[in-house]
Amino acid sequence: MKNFLGFLTEEIAIDLGTANTLIIHNDKVVVDSPSIVAIDRTTGKIIAIGNEASMMQGKTHENIKTIRPLKDGVIADFNASEQMINTLIKSIPTLKNRFFTPSLRMVICIPSGITEVEMRAVKESAERVNGKEVYLIHEPMAAAIGIGIDIMQPKGNMIVDIGGGTTEIAVIALSGIVCDKSVKIAGDVFTNDIINFMRSKHNLYIGERTAEKIKIMIGAVIEDLENPPEDMSVQGRDLVTGKPKQTMVSYIEIAKALDKSIIRIEDAIMEALSQTPPELAADIYNTGIYLAGGGALLRGLDVRLSRKTDLPVYIAEDPLQAVVRGTGITLKNLDRFKNILIK
């Protein structure tokens, strides 16, 4: 009987991110798509999700709007997020051609600074898409497991997870979060910093997608990189003449643009360190700080944080997938990680 029920139940791990949503099924990342939905304003129906919708961003007419259902790591648009989760789950290759939707056992990742109400929203969304057993796990915890840290040990580890909406900073020991800070300075803010910088310095008005591209291609946080990226040509609208124009931008300018936001992340890290119990602080002195999330890919961030904290800083090997990998590992070993999951 159990085998028969097992056939009807599928296990998936979801990292519901502000910028990207990733899903693991059978130990493989089967979905990795931007958390964006395009909606037809007249009918309220969803036209596109993920990559397709992200191509439309900033290029829509009044009948189509693109929305990001998650804001600051929290569900902002309940209806859209539910439809997005539903569509993404249905797009998993192995579940696509099923005659009926199997019931799902899910582990979903949530930010550590989330409120009860927001937690319930995530849970209800999951139950509506046929989630029979839904577990939640805090993001820094999942990131730590994904990086390969043994969180059960009586030893302190510091994780800094810079996502799209929030930066999560946590000190973890004995399978629990000892002290955490969650700041709303992350990928989205960096993108806005770049838009504002281009506007004030170059009189060039660029869209979100272009700013995102600049961030990925030449994003840096220190001005003395060892192997700097080449200058990038950026196209947008000239604010003086109104004509489309192109300018060259260097990574040094982007480092200046992001400086204020990075300082705020540094301050949050320093604050978390100052709240850490002394025994754990001694551990962190030896183990250092681990960086995960898309923000960890900013050039020179490890060097800069290391200068600020006088600690070794390590970037996870695949920072974008650290969280979802950790979520996937907990899904496989539910019994072992029972005590860190929120049922």
C-alpha positions in Angstrom: 0.0 0.0 0.0 2.8 2.4 0.9 4.4 1.9 -2.5 1.2 2.7 -4.2 0.8 5.8 -2.1 4.4 6.6 -2.8 3.6 6.5 -6.5 0.9 9.1 -5.9 3.1 11.4 -3.9 5.9 13.4 -5.4 8.5 15.2 -3.4 9.7 18.7 -4.5 11.8 21.3 -2.9 11.1 25.0 -3.7 13.2 28.1 -3.2 10.6 30.8 -3.7 12.8 33.8 -4.4 12.1 37.4 -5.1 14.1 37.3 -8.3 14.2 33.6 -9.2 12.2 30.5 -8.2 14.0 27.2 -8.3 12.5 23.7 -7.9 14.3 20.5 -7.2 12.7 17.1 -8.0 14.5 13.8 -7.8 17.8 15.5 -6.8 17.8 17.6 -9.9 17.1 21.3 -10.4 14.2 21.0 -12.8 12.9 24.6 -12.7 15.0 27.7 -12.6 13.0 30.7 -13.7 12.6 34.4 -12.9 9.8 35.1 -10.5 7.9 37.2 -13.0 4.3 36.9 -14.3 2.8 38.7 -17.3 -1.0 39.3 -16.9 -3.6 40.4 -19.4 -5.3 43.4 -17.7 -8.6 42.9 -19.4 -9.2 39.2 -18.6 -6.9 38.9 -15.6 -5.4 35.8 -17.1 -1.7 34.9 -17.0 -0.1 35.2 -20.4 3.5 34.2 -19.6 5.6 33.2 -16.6 9.3 33.1 -16.0 11.8 33.7 -18.8 9.0 34.6 -21.3 7.5 37.1 -18.9 10.9 38.6 -18.1 11.5 39.3 -21.8 8.4 41.4 -21.7 9.4 43.4 -18.7 9.5 47.1 -19.5 8.2 46.5 -23.0 4.5 46.1 -22.4 1.5 48.1 -23.6 -1.5 49.0 -21.4 -3.3 45.7 -21.8 -0.4 43.7 -20.4 1.3 44.2 -17.0 4.3 42.3 -15.7 4.4 41.8 -12.0 6.8 40.2 -9.5 4.5 38.3 -7.1 7.2 38.3 -4.4 8.5 41.5 -2.9 11.3 41.6 -0.3 11.2 37.8 -0.1 7.5 37.9 0.8 4.4 37.1 -1.2 3.0 40.5 -2.2 0.5 39.3 -4.8 -1.3 36.2 -3.5 -3.2 35.3 -6.6 -0.3 35.7 -9.0 2.2 33.9 -6.8 -0.2 30.9 -6.5 -0.7 30.7 -10.3 3.1 31.0 -10.8 3.9 28.2 -8.4 1.1 26.1 -9.9 2.4 26.6 -13.5 6.0 26.0 -12.5 5.1 22.8 -10.7 3.1 21.6 -13.7 6.1 22.4 -16.0 8.3 19.9 -14.2 9.2 17.4 -17.0 8.4 14.2 -15.0 5.0 15.5 -13.8 4.0 17.1 -17.1 2.4 14.1 -18.7 0.7 12.7 -15.6 -3.0 11.9 -16.0 -3.8 13.7 -12.7 -1.8 15.9 -10.4 0.0 13.8 -7.8 -0.2 15.0 -4.2 3.0 16.7 -3.2 5.3 16.6 -0.2 7.1 20.0 -0.3 9.8 21.8 1.5 9.7 25.5 0.9 12.3 28.1 1.8 11.3 31.3 3.6 13.3 34.4 4.7 14.2 34.3 8.4 12.6 37.7 9.2 9.1 36.6 8.0 5.9 37.1 10.1 3.3 34.5 11.0 0.8 35.9 8.5 3.3 35.8 5.7 4.2 32.3 6.6 0.6 31.2 6.4 0.3 32.8 2.9 3.2 30.7 1.7 1.6 27.6 3.3 -1.8 28.2 1.9 -0.4 28.8 -1.6 1.3 25.4 -1.4 -1.7 23.6 -0.1 -3.8 25.0 -2.9 -1.5 23.4 -5.5 -2.1 20.0 -3.9 0.6 20.1 -1.3 -0.4 17.4 1.2 2.6 17.7 3.4 4.2 21.2 3.5 7.3 22.0 5.5 9.0 25.4 5.7 12.7 26.0 6.3 14.5 29.3 7.0 16.7 30.5 4.2 20.0 30.9 6.0 19.6 27.3 7.3 19.0 26.0 3.8 21.9 27.9 2.5 24.2 26.5 5.2 23.1 22.9 4.4 23.5 23.6 0.7 27.0 25.0 1.1 27.9 21.7 2.9 28.2 22.9 6.5 27.4 20.3 9.2 24.8 22.4 11.0 24.3 19.8 13.8 27.7 20.5 15.3 28.1 22.6 18.4 30.1 25.0 16.3 29.3 28.5 15.0 29.1 29.3 11.3 28.1 32.6 9.8 26.1 32.7 6.6 25.4 35.8 4.5 22.8 35.1 1.9 22.3 38.1 -0.5 19.2 37.4 -2.5 16.9 39.5 -4.7 14.7 41.1 -2.0 16.5 40.5 1.3 20.0 39.9 2.6 19.9 37.3 5.4 22.7 37.2 7.9 22.7 34.3 10.4 24.9 32.6 12.9 24.1 28.9 13.0 25.0 26.3 15.6 23.4 23.1 16.9 20.8 23.1 14.1 19.5 26.5 15.1 19.8 30.1 14.3 21.5 31.8 17.2 21.3 35.4 15.9 20.0 36.7 12.7 19.5 39.9 10.8 17.5 40.4 7.8 17.9 43.6 5.8 16.0 44.7 2.7 19.1 45.7 0.8 19.8 43.1 -1.9 19.8 42.5 -5.6 16.7 44.7 -6.4 18.3 47.7 -4.5 21.6 47.2 -6.4 19.7 47.3 -9.7 17.9 50.6 -8.6 21.3 52.0 -7.5 22.6 51.4 -11.0 19.5 53.0 -12.6 19.9 56.1 -10.4 23.6 56.3 -11.1 23.2 56.2 -14.8 20.6 58.9 -14.6 22.6 61.3 -12.5 26.1 60.7 -13.9 25.4 60.0 -17.6 21.9 61.6 -18.1 20.9 58.2 -19.4 17.6 56.7 -18.5 17.8 52.8 -18.5 15.3 50.2 -17.6 15.4 47.5 -15.0 16.5 44.7 -17.4 19.4 46.8 -18.7 20.5 47.6 -15.1 20.3 44.0 -14.2 22.5 43.2 -17.2 25.0 45.8 -16.2 25.1 44.3 -12.7 25.8 40.8 -14.0 28.3 41.8 -16.6 30.4 44.4 -14.8 29.0 44.6 -11.2 31.8 45.1 -8.7 32.1 46.5 -5.2 35.8 47.4 -5.0 37.8 49.6 -7.4 41.0 47.5 -7.4 39.9 44.2 -8.9 42.7 41.8 -9.9 41.2 40.8 -13.2 38.6 43.5 -14.0 35.8 43.1 -16.6 36.0 45.2 -19.8 33.9 48.3 -20.1 30.4 47.8 -21.3 28.3 49.7 -23.8 24.9 50.7 -22.4 22.0 51.9 -24.4 19.1 53.9 -23.1 17.3 57.2 -23.5 19.1 60.5 -23.2 17.3 62.6 -20.6 18.4 65.9 -22.2 17.6 65.4 -25.8 15.2 62.5 -25.5 17.0 60.5 -28.2 18.2 56.9 -27.7 21.9 57.0 -27.0 24.8 54.7 -25.9 27.5 55.3 -23.3 30.5 53.2 -22.1 30.5 52.2 -18.4 33.3 50.7 -16.4 33.1 48.5 -13.3 34.7 51.3 -11.2 31.6 53.4 -11.8 29.3 50.5 -10.7 31.4 50.0 -7.6 30.8 53.7 -6.8 27.1 53.3 -7.5 26.7 50.3 -5.2 28.9 51.7 -2.4 26.1 53.0 -0.1 24.1 49.8 -0.3 27.2 47.6 0.4 28.0 49.8 3.4 24.6 49.0 4.8 25.1 45.3 4.3 28.6 45.6 6.0 26.9 47.4 8.9 24.3 44.6 9.3 27.1 42.0 9.3 29.0 43.9 12.0 25.8 44.2 14.0 25.1 40.5 13.8 28.8 39.8 14.8 28.4 42.1 17.8 25.3 40.2 19.0 27.1 36.8 18.7 27.8 35.0 21.9 31.6 34.9 22.6 32.1 31.2 22.2 30.5 31.3 18.8 32.5 34.4 17.9 35.6 32.4 18.6 34.4 29.7 16.2 33.6 32.3 13.5 37.1 33.7 13.9 38.3 30.2 12.7 35.6 29.3 10.2 35.0 32.7 8.6 31.9 33.9 6.8 30.1 32.1 4.0 28.5 34.0 1.1 25.5 32.6 -0.8 22.8 34.0 -3.1 23.1 35.9 -6.3 24.7 38.9 -4.6 27.7 36.8 -3.7 28.6 37.0 -7.4 29.4 40.7 -7.2 33.1 41.0 -8.1 35.3 41.7 -5.1 32.6 41.3 -2.5 34.5 38.6 -0.6 37.6 40.9 -0.5 35.7 43.9 0.7 33.8 42.0 3.5 37.1 40.4 4.5 38.7 43.8 4.8 35.8 45.1 6.8 35.5 42.2 9.3 39.1 40.9 9.3 37.7 37.4 8.8 38.2 34.9 5.9 35.2 35.1 3.5 34.2 32.2 1.3 31.9 32.2 -1.6 29.7 29.1 -2.0 30.6 27.2 -5.2 27.3 27.8 -6.8 25.8 30.7 -4.8 22.6 30.9 -6.8 21.6 27.3 -6.1 23.0 26.9 -2.6 19.6 27.6 -1.0 17.6 25.3 -3.2 20.2 22.5 -2.9 20.0 22.8 0.9 16.2 22.6 0.7 16.5 19.5 -1.5 18.9 17.8 1.0 16.4 18.4 3.9 13.6 17.0 1.7 15.6 13.8 1.2 16.4 13.5 4.9 13.2 14.7 6.5 13.7 12.6 9.7 17.2 13.9 10.2 16.3 17.5 9.8 12.8 17.3 11.5 13.8 19.7 14.2 14.7 22.6 11.9 11.6 22.4 9.7 8.5 24.3 10.5 5.5 22.0 10.0 
